[in-house]
Amino acid sequence: MSSISKTGLQDLAKQGALSPQEALLKVKTSSKELLIGIPKELDINENRVVLTPEAVSILVNNGHQLYIETGAGEFSKFSDKDYSDAGAHIAYSAKEVFEADIILKVDPPTHEEIQYFKPGKTLISALQMAKLSPEYIHALNAKKITAVGFELIQDKVGGMPVVRAMSEIAGSTVMLIAAEYLNSVNNGKGIILGGITGVPPTKVVILGSGTVAEFAARTALGLGAEIKIFDKHIYKLRRFKYAIGHQAYTSTIDNTFILSEAISRADVVIGAMRAEDGISPCVVTEEMVAMMKPNSVIIDVSIDQGGCFETSEMTTHSNPIFKKYDVIHYCVPNISSRVARTATTAFSHIFTPFILQIGKSGGIDEMIFANKWFMKGVYAYKGSLTNEHIAKKFNMKYKDMSLLTAAARL
């Protein structure tokens, strides 16, 4: 290249440098700083908390504020100092916590706690259909609270992450509970849960073929027990056998003779039927229970949704069992609370990404409008009941959530 052409290129470069240059416009973000409150649970049998200190640290580092009532993590073995070191503000009254924009808790709030809410704020908690009342819904709507139920929240692929996580814990735990009440120390049958050489294995019947049943079956098989699984749908039983990777006896519940005979021979019966329209089907009659062997064990995991056994009555961690027809009944609704630290960690893995996404979306309304899978968790919205199953249960009026969000966009 000649010296003349080099000089010409240099001159052009200088002119370009001196000329006004295009600049990228700053992209507007819709991120919103969230004020999140975590009160201490009032139920003496509820040991879980929604977020671990590690999760709090992540949220604080993303610009959110968290107020946690003193002692909230005590039974999950997380101290106030753990949360304070993670960046949370420790509140010494529930009223202070309930001034937050979003309240995260495990149990539904009591009527007294609902009065602490500021109008138009958001609640994310369990719903607990078995204990639900019209008065609770009316109290939420009077405050125009947007309420999201753990059991109703879906993920992007249609799964129910909270239900799945707590079901995995419950399924793994129920066989350990059964082992406790089969042993002689607790006046049980005095048998081992499983089997050893030369001794017939323990007989376990599992009602349902969902997540609880899957994890209960894995645990029982690992201990050497003999299992039988019953469900209403044959396709679910096929999927169940594939999931556990083991040849196990399966049958539909419609054959009441086979079901009755299996229950009469069982040492342990696990009730884990999936709720239909918010209520679990009651498939074991009082007569069937009366035919069971003395000191056999019933664990009704579905008790929070109504229960699978006609003889079931809700119990607590402090008084977990009762006997009827000489059969031990364990009907505690929040089994995962027995292993509170594990359950809290599972909650954190689910809710931390949700909260981050709510913040990035610009708030709870924007999150609901933009994500139909999250919208399905909303059962009350700014003064209106939005869940059809609850409306049918209490003969109440409800509004379709998709129509409300469409109207809000106009």
QUIJO-V267537 format. One record per pair of residues at least 12 apart in sequence whose C-alpha atoms are under 10 Angstrom apart, sorted by sequence separation. I is the first residue (numbers start at 1). J is the second residue. If there is no record, write none. Layout:
{{I;J} {I;J}}
This chain:
{{38;50} {56;68} {68;80} {150;162} {151;163} {179;191} {180;192} {181;193} {204;216} {205;217} {217;229} {229;241} {237;249} {238;250} {271;283} {300;312} {303;315} {311;323} {312;324} {319;331} {320;332} {355;367} {379;391} {385;397} {386;398} {387;399} {388;400} {38;51} {70;83} {149;162} {150;163} {151;164} {179;192} {180;193} {204;217} {237;250} {271;284} {298;311} {299;312} {300;313} {311;324} {317;330} {319;332} {320;333} {354;367} {384;397} {385;398} {386;399} {387;400} {388;401} {103;117} {109;123} {178;192} {179;193} {237;251} {298;312} {300;314} {311;325} {315;329} {316;330} {317;331} {318;332} {384;398} {385;399} {386;400} {387;401} {68;83} {98;113} {102;117} {108;123} {109;124} {151;166} {178;193} {179;194} {214;229} {237;252} {314;329} {315;330} {316;331} {317;332} {384;399} {385;400} {386;401} {67;83} {68;84} {98;114} {101;117} {108;124} {109;125} {204;220} {213;229} {234;250} {236;252} {313;329} {314;330} {315;331} {316;332} {317;333} {365;381} {384;400} {385;401} {386;402} {51;68} {66;83} {67;84} {98;115} {99;116} {100;117} {101;118} {107;124} {108;125} {109;126} {123;140} {176;193} {203;220} {204;221} {213;230} {234;251} {312;329} {313;330} {314;331} {315;332} {316;333} {317;334} {384;401} {66;84} {72;90} {95;113} {98;116} {99;117} {100;118} {101;119} {103;121} {104;122} {105;123} {106;124} {107;125} {108;126} {109;127} {122;140} {175;193} {202;220} {233;251} {234;252} {311;329} {312;330} {313;331} {314;332} {315;333} {316;334} {317;335} {380;398} {381;399} {386;404} {69;88} {70;89} {71;90} {72;91} {94;113} {97;116} {98;117} {99;118} {101;120} {102;121} {103;122} {104;123} {105;124} {106;125} {107;126} {108;127} {175;194} {229;248} {230;249} {231;250} {232;251} {233;252} {234;253} {312;331} {313;332} {314;333} {315;334} {316;335} {379;398} {380;399} {53;73} {66;86} {67;87} {68;88} {69;89} {70;90} {71;91} {95;115} {96;116} {97;117} {98;118} {99;119} {101;121} {102;122} {103;123} {104;124} {105;125} {106;126} {107;127} {108;128} {120;140} {127;147} {182;202} {209;229} {228;248} {229;249} {230;250} {231;251} {232;252} {233;253} {269;289} {282;302} {289;309} {309;329} {317;337} {354;374} {379;399} {381;401} {384;404} {51;72} {52;73} {66;87} {67;88} {68;89} {69;90} {70;91} {71;92} {95;116} {96;117} {100;121} {101;122} {102;123} {103;124} {104;125} {105;126} {106;127} {107;128} {119;140} {120;141} {126;147} {127;148} {128;149} {202;223} {203;224} {204;225} {205;226} {206;227} {207;228} {208;229} {209;230} {210;231} {227;248} {228;249} {229;250} {230;251} {231;252} {232;253} {233;254} {263;284} {281;302} {288;309} {289;310} {290;311} {317;338} {379;400} {380;401} {50;72} {51;73} {65;87} {66;88} {67;89} {68;90} {69;91} {70;92} {94;116} {95;117} {99;121} {100;122} {101;123} {102;124} {103;125} {104;126} {114;136} {119;141} {120;142} {121;143} {122;144} {123;145} {124;146} {125;147} {126;148} {127;149} {128;150} {129;151} {201;223} {202;224} {203;225} {204;226} {205;227} {206;228} {207;229} {208;230} {209;231} {226;248} {227;249} {228;250} {229;251} {230;252} {231;253} {232;254} {280;302} {288;310} {289;311} {299;321} {309;331} {379;401} {382;404} {36;59} {49;72} {50;73} {64;87} {65;88} {66;89} {67;90} {68;91} {69;92} {70;93} {98;121} {100;123} {108;131} {117;140} {119;142} {120;143} {121;144} {122;145} {123;146} {124;147} {125;148} {126;149} {127;150} {128;151} {201;224} {202;225} {203;226} {204;227} {205;228} {206;229} {207;230} {208;231} {209;232} {217;240} {221;244} {226;249} {227;250} {228;251} {229;252} {230;253} {231;254} {232;255} {269;292} {279;302} {280;303} {284;307} {285;308} {286;309} {287;310} {288;311} {298;321} {378;401} {381;404} {48;72} {49;73} {52;76} {64;88} {65;89} {66;90} {67;91} {68;92} {69;93} {70;94} {108;132} {111;135} {115;139} {119;143} {120;144} {121;145} {122;146} {123;147} {124;148} {125;149} {126;150} {127;151} {200;224} {201;225} {202;226} {203;227} {204;228} {205;229} {206;230} {207;231} {208;232} {209;233} {229;253} {230;254} {259;283} {260;284} {264;288} {268;292} {279;303} {280;304} {281;305} {282;306} {283;307} {284;308} {285;309} {286;310} {287;311} {297;321} {307;331} {381;405} {34;59} {47;72} {48;73} {49;74} {52;77} {53;78} {61;86} {66;91} {67;92} {68;93} {69;94} {98;123} {111;136} {114;139} {115;140} {118;143} {119;144} {120;145} {121;146} {122;147} {123;148} {124;149} {125;150} {126;151} {127;152} {194;219} {200;225} {201;226} {202;227} {203;228} {204;229} {205;230} {206;231} {207;232} {208;233} {209;234} {218;243} {221;246} {230;255} {259;284} {260;285} {263;288} {264;289} {267;292} {268;293} {279;304} {280;305} {281;306} {282;307} {283;308} {284;309} {285;310} {286;311} {298;323} {376;401} {33;59} {34;60} {47;73} {48;74} {49;75} {52;78} {53;79} {56;82} {57;83} {60;86} {61;87} {68;94} {69;95} {110;136} {114;140} {117;143} {118;144} {119;145} {120;146} {121;147} {122;148} {123;149} {124;150} {125;151} {126;152} {178;204} {194;220} {195;221} {200;226} {201;227} {209;235} {210;236} {214;240} {218;244} {262;288} {263;289} {264;290} {265;291} {266;292} {267;293} {278;304} {279;305} {280;306} {281;307} {282;308} {283;309} {284;310} {285;311} {286;312} {297;323} {307;333} {375;401} {376;402} {33;60} {47;74} {48;75} {49;76} {53;80} {56;83} {57;84} {59;86} {60;87} {67;94} {69;96} {70;97} {109;136} {112;139} {115;142} {116;143} {117;144} {118;145} {119;146} {193;220} {194;221} {196;223} {209;236} {210;237} {213;240} {214;241} {217;244} {218;245} {221;248} {256;283} {260;287} {261;288} {264;291} {265;292} {266;293} {267;294} {268;295} {269;296} {270;297} {271;298} {272;299} {273;300} {274;301} {275;302} {278;305} {279;306} {280;307} {281;308} {282;309} {283;310} {284;311} {296;323} {303;330} {304;331} {306;333} {375;402} {34;62} {35;63} {36;64} {37;65} {38;66} {39;67} {40;68} {41;69} {47;75} {48;76} {53;81} {54;82} {55;83} {56;84} {57;85} {58;86} {59;87} {60;88} {68;96} {69;97} {108;136} {111;139} {114;142} {115;143} {117;145} {194;222} {195;223} {196;224} {208;236} {209;237} {215;243} {218;246} {230;258} {256;284} {260;288} {263;291} {264;292} {265;293} {267;295} {268;296} {269;297} {270;298} {271;299} {272;300} {273;301} {274;302} {277;305} {278;306} {279;307} {280;308} {281;309} {282;310} {284;312} {295;323} {303;331} {304;332} {305;333} {33;62} {34;63} {35;64} {36;65} {37;66} {38;67} {39;68} {40;69} {46;75} {47;76} {48;77} {49;78} {53;82} {54;83} {56;85} {57;86} {58;87} {59;88} {67;96} {68;97} {69;98} {110;139} {111;140} {114;143} {124;153} {175;204} {194;223} {195;224} {196;225} {208;237} {209;238} {210;239} {211;240} {214;243} {215;244} {217;246} {230;259} {254;283} {259;288} {260;289} {263;292} {264;293} {267;296} {268;297} {269;298} {270;299} {271;300} {272;301} {273;302} {275;304} {276;305} {279;308} {280;309} {282;311} {294;323} {295;324} {297;326} {298;327} {299;328} {300;329} {301;330} {302;331} {303;332} {304;333} {372;401} {33;63} {34;64} {35;65} {36;66} {37;67} {38;68} {39;69} {40;70} {41;71} {42;72} {45;75} {46;76} {47;77} {52;82} {53;83} {56;86} {57;87} {67;97} {68;98} {193;223} {194;224} {195;225} {209;239} {210;240} {214;244} {229;259} {253;283} {261;291} {262;292} {263;293} {266;296} {267;297} {268;298} {269;299} {270;300} {271;301} {272;302} {273;303} {275;305} {282;312} {294;324} {295;325} {296;326} {297;327} {298;328} {299;329} {300;330} {301;331} {302;332} {303;333} {304;334} {372;402} {375;405} {32;63} {33;64} {34;65} {35;66} {36;67} {37;68} {38;69} {39;70} {40;71} {41;72} {52;83} {53;84} {54;85} {55;86} {56;87} {57;88} {66;97} {67;98} {109;140} {114;145} {192;223} {193;224} {194;225} {195;226} {209;240} {213;244} {217;248} {228;259} {253;284} {260;291} {261;292} {265;296} {266;297} {267;298} {268;299} {269;300} {270;301} {271;302} {272;303} {274;305} {275;306} {294;325} {295;326} {296;327} {297;328} {298;329} {299;330} {300;331} {301;332} {302;333} {303;334} {31;63} {32;64} {33;65} {34;66} {35;67} {36;68} {37;69} {38;70} {39;71} {40;72} {41;73} {51;83} {53;85} {54;86} {56;88} {67;99} {192;224} {193;225} {194;226} {208;240} {209;241} {211;243} {230;262} {256;288} {260;292} {264;296} {266;298} {270;302} {271;303} {273;305} {275;307} {293;325} {294;326} {295;327} {296;328} {297;329} {298;330} {299;331} {300;332} {301;333} {302;334} {369;401} {39;72} {40;73} {53;86} {54;87} {67;100} {72;105} {192;225} {193;226} {229;262} {263;296} {274;307} {275;308} {292;325} {293;326} {294;327} {295;328} {296;329} {297;330} {298;331} {299;332} {300;333} {301;334} {368;401} {369;402} {38;72} {39;73} {40;74} {52;86} {53;87} {66;100} {228;262} {273;307} {274;308} {290;324} {291;325} {292;326} {293;327} {294;328} {295;329} {301;335} {368;402} {38;73} {53;88} {65;100} {227;262} {228;263} {263;298} {272;307} {273;308} {289;324} {290;325} {292;327} {369;404} {370;405} {66;102} {67;103} {68;104} {126;162} {271;307} {272;308} {289;325} {290;326} {291;327} {369;405} {66;103} {271;308} {289;326} {290;327} {368;405} {369;406} {174;212} {228;266} {270;308} {271;309} {286;324} {287;325} {289;327} {108;147} {171;210} {172;211} {173;212} {174;213} {227;266} {270;309} {286;325} {366;405} {369;408} {171;211} {172;212} {175;215} {176;216} {226;266} {229;269} {365;405} {369;409} {108;149} {170;211} {171;212} {172;213} {174;215} {175;216} {209;250} {227;268} {228;269} {229;270} {230;271} {231;272} {232;273} {168;210} {169;211} {170;212} {171;213} {172;214} {173;215} {174;216} {175;217} {227;269} {230;272} {231;273} {106;149} {107;150} {167;210} {168;211} {169;212} {170;213} {171;214} {172;215} {173;216} {175;218} {176;219} {230;273} {231;274} {365;408} {102;146} {103;147} {104;148} {106;150} {167;211} {168;212} {171;215} {172;216} {175;219} {176;220} {205;249} {206;250} {207;251} {208;252} {102;147} {105;150} {166;211} {167;212} {168;213} {170;215} {171;216} {172;217} {174;219} {175;220} {205;250} {207;252} {208;253} {164;210} {165;211} {166;212} {167;213} {168;214} {169;215} {170;216} {171;217} {172;218} {173;219} {174;220} {207;253} {164;211} {165;212} {167;214} {168;215} {169;216} {171;218} {172;219} {163;211} {164;212} {167;215} {168;216} {171;219} {172;220} {175;223} {163;212} {167;216} {171;220} {37;88} {232;283} {36;88} {37;89} {38;90} {39;91} {207;259} {231;283} {38;91} {39;92} {40;93} {41;94} {51;104} {217;270} {37;91} {39;93} {40;94} {50;104} {51;105} {205;259} {216;270} {39;94} {49;104} {50;105} {38;94} {39;95} {49;105} {50;106} {216;272} {37;94} {39;96} {40;97} {48;105} {49;106} {205;262} {206;263} {213;270} {39;97} {48;106} {49;107} {204;262} {205;263} {212;270} {213;271} {214;272} {37;96} {38;97} {39;98} {47;106} {48;107} {203;262} {204;263} {205;264} {212;271} {213;272} {268;327} {37;97} {38;98} {46;106} {203;263} {205;265} {206;266} {212;272} {213;273} {267;327} {268;328} {269;329} {270;330} {271;331} {36;97} {37;98} {46;107} {204;265} {205;266} {211;272} {212;273} {35;97} {36;98} {37;99} {38;100} {203;265} {204;266} {205;267} {206;268} {207;269} {208;270} {210;272} {212;274} {36;99} {37;100} {43;106} {203;266} {204;267} {205;268} {206;269} {207;270} {208;271} {209;272} {210;273} {211;274} {35;99} {36;100} {37;101} {38;102} {39;103} {41;105} {43;107} {202;266} {203;267} {204;268} {205;269} {206;270} {207;271} {208;272} {209;273} {210;274} {35;100} {36;101} {37;102} {38;103} {39;104} {40;105} {41;106} {42;107} {202;267} {203;268} {204;269} {205;270} {206;271} {207;272} {208;273} {209;274} {34;100} {35;101} {36;102} {37;103} {38;104} {39;105} {40;106} {41;107} {201;267} {202;268} {203;269} {204;270} {205;271} {206;272} {207;273} {208;274} {34;101} {35;102} {36;103} {37;104} {38;105} {39;106} {41;108} {42;109} {43;110} {206;273} {207;274} {34;102} {35;103} {36;104} {37;105} {38;106} {41;109} {42;110} {39;109} {42;113} {39;113} {50;124} {193;267} {50;125} {193;268} {191;267} {207;283} {207;284} {189;267} {182;267} {36;122} {37;123} {182;268} {181;268} {213;301} {178;267} {179;268} {212;301} {178;268} {212;302} {178;269} {178;270} {175;268} {204;297} {205;298} {206;299} {207;300} {207;301} {175;270} {174;270} {171;270} {208;308} {171;272} {207;308} {170;272} {189;293} {167;272} {189;294} {190;295} {188;294} {189;295} {188;295} {189;296} {187;295} {188;296} {189;297} {188;297} {279;389} {277;388} {278;389} {183;295} {277;389} {278;390} {182;295} {276;389} {277;390} {181;295} {182;296} {279;393} {181;296} {182;297} {277;392} {278;393} {181;297} {277;393} {180;297} {181;298} {178;296} {179;297} {178;297} {177;297} {178;298} {178;299} {177;299} {175;299} {174;299} {152;278} {174;300} {151;278} {174;301} {171;301} {170;301} {167;301} {188;327} {181;321} {188;328} {187;328} {129;275} {182;328} {181;328} {130;278} {181;329} {129;278} {130;279} {181;330} {128;278} {129;279} {130;280} {178;328} {178;330} {177;330} {174;330} {177;335} {174;335} {173;335} {174;336} {173;336} {170;334} {171;335} {172;336} {170;335} {171;336} {173;338} {169;335} {170;336} {173;339} {169;336} {170;337} {166;334} {167;335} {168;336} {169;337} {170;338} {166;335} {167;336} {169;338} {170;339} {166;336} {169;339} {165;336} {166;337} {130;302} {130;303} {131;304} {169;342} {170;343} {130;304} {131;305} {169;343} {129;304} {130;305} {131;306} {168;343} {128;304} {129;305} {130;306} {166;342} {127;304} {128;305} {129;306} {130;307} {166;343} {169;346} {128;306} {165;343} {166;344} {166;346} {165;346} {166;347} {165;347} {130;314} {162;346} {165;349} {161;346} {162;347} {165;350} {161;347} {162;349} {161;349} {162;350} {161;350} {162;351} {161;351} {155;350} {150;347} {155;354} {150;351} {130;333} {128;333} {128;334} {160;373} {158;372} {159;373} {156;371} {158;373} {155;371} {156;372} {157;373} {158;374} {155;372} {156;373} {160;377} {146;364} {154;372} {155;373} {156;374} {158;376} {146;365} {154;373} {155;374} {153;373} {154;374} {152;373} {153;374} {154;375} {155;376} {152;374} {153;375} {154;376} {155;377} {152;375} {153;376} {154;377} {152;376} {153;377} {152;377} {153;378} {148;374} {151;377} {152;378} {107;334} {124;351} {148;375} {149;376} {150;377} {152;379} {148;376} {149;377} {150;378} {148;377} {149;378} {147;377} {148;378} {149;379} {147;378} {148;379} {149;380} {146;378} {147;379} {148;380} {146;379} {147;380} {148;381} {146;380} {147;381} {145;380} {146;381} {147;382} {152;387} {144;380} {145;381} {146;382} {144;381} {145;382} {146;383} {106;344} {144;382} {145;383} {146;384} {147;385} {141;380} {143;382} {144;383} {145;384} {146;385} {147;386} {140;380} {141;381} {142;382} {143;383} {144;384} {146;386} {106;347} {140;381} {141;382} {142;383} {122;364} {137;379} {138;380} {140;382} {141;383} {142;384} {121;364} {122;365} {137;380} {140;383} {141;384} {139;383} {140;384} {141;385} {138;383} {140;385} {137;383} {138;384} {104;351} {137;384} {138;385} {137;385} {127;377} {127;379} {102;355} {124;377} {137;390} {124;378} {137;391} {123;378} {134;390} {123;380} {133;390} {134;391} {122;380} {132;390} {122;381} {134;393} {137;396} {121;381} {122;382} {129;389} {133;393} {134;394} {76;337} {102;363} {120;381} {121;382} {129;390} {132;393} {133;394} {134;395} {75;337} {76;338} {101;363} {102;364} {120;382} {132;394} {134;396} {75;338} {76;339} {77;340} {78;341} {101;364} {119;382} {120;383} {75;339} {76;340} {77;341} {119;383} {129;393} {75;340} {76;341} {75;341} {76;342} {73;340} {74;341} {76;343} {73;341} {76;344} {76;345} {46;316} {45;316} {46;317} {73;344} {44;316} {45;317} {44;317} {45;318} {44;318} {45;319} {48;334} {45;332} {47;334} {45;333} {46;334} {48;336} {49;337} {45;334} {46;335} {47;336} {48;337} {52;341} {45;335} {46;336} {47;337} {48;338} {55;345} {46;337} {47;338} {48;339} {49;340} {54;345} {64;355} {45;337} {46;338} {47;339} {48;340} {49;341} {51;343} {52;344} {53;345} {55;347} {56;348} {64;356} {45;338} {47;340} {48;341} {50;343} {51;344} {52;345} {55;348} {59;352} {63;356} {46;340} {47;341} {48;342} {49;343} {50;344} {51;345} {52;346} {54;348} {55;349} {58;352} {59;353} {62;356} {48;343} {49;344} {50;345} {51;346} {52;347} {53;348} {58;353} {64;359} {47;343} {48;344} {49;345} {50;346} {51;347} {52;348} {55;351} {56;352} {59;355} {63;359} {47;344} {48;345} {50;347} {51;348} {52;349} {55;352} {59;356} {62;359} {49;347} {50;348} {51;349} {54;352} {55;353} {58;356} {62;360} {48;347} {49;348} {50;349} {51;350} {50;350} {51;351} {52;352} {59;359} {50;351} {51;352} {50;352} {36;355} {34;355} {34;356} {33;356} {32;356} {34;358} {31;356} {33;358} {34;359} {31;357} {32;358} {33;359} {34;360} {31;358} {32;359} {33;360} {31;359} {32;360} {34;362} {30;359} {31;360} {32;361} {33;362} {34;363} {30;360} {31;361} {32;362} {33;363} {34;364} {29;360} {30;361} {31;362} {32;363} {29;361} {30;362} {31;363} {32;364} {29;362} {30;363} {30;366}}
